[in-house]
Amino acid sequence: PVTVTPGSHIEDAARLMHDRKVRALPVVSEETGEVEGIITETDVLAFLIEVMGLDTESARLELVL
């Protein structure tokens, strides 16, 4: 299965989800191989909204269509 580690960059996780057409990825410990959690498309979108300030007036849909 496709996985990421806790140290993976969120951009890498987003690209993996897009390229593999999946909506979530297990987050697996590099040391133990145990699943520590899951990252979802919703998590990535929430991160982008907060970090990039996508809730501002300048982030209208017409800019990406």
URKA-V864965 format. One record per residue. PSI is psi in whole degrees, 0 to 359 (* if undefined). D_LAST is the distance of its C-alpha to the last C-alpha in Angstrom with 2 decimals. Layout:
# URKA-V864965
psi;d_last
PSI;D_LAST
PSI;D_LAST
This chain:
# URKA-V864965
psi;d_last
158;32.93
128;30.07
168;30.81
167;30.23
165;32.83
334;32.97
359;32.65
148;29.47
142;26.48
329;23.66
321;21.25
319;23.62
316;23.63
317;19.85
319;19.87
315;22.84
316;21.29
309;18.22
322;20.53
357;23.18
49;21.01
158;22.95
357;22.15
155;25.05
138;27.47
142;31.12
115;32.12
134;35.45
133;38.15
328;38.96
314;42.60
341;43.34
4;40.65
146;40.43
124;37.22
344;36.60
197;33.49
143;30.07
135;26.55
168;23.78
321;20.00
320;20.68
316;22.75
315;20.11
318;17.49
319;20.33
313;21.28
319;17.90
315;17.78
311;21.32
319;21.35
358;18.18
41;18.60
1;15.27
13;17.12
165;17.19
331;15.89
352;13.96
59;11.60
154;9.51
327;6.33
341;5.26
342;5.91
356;3.80
*;0.00
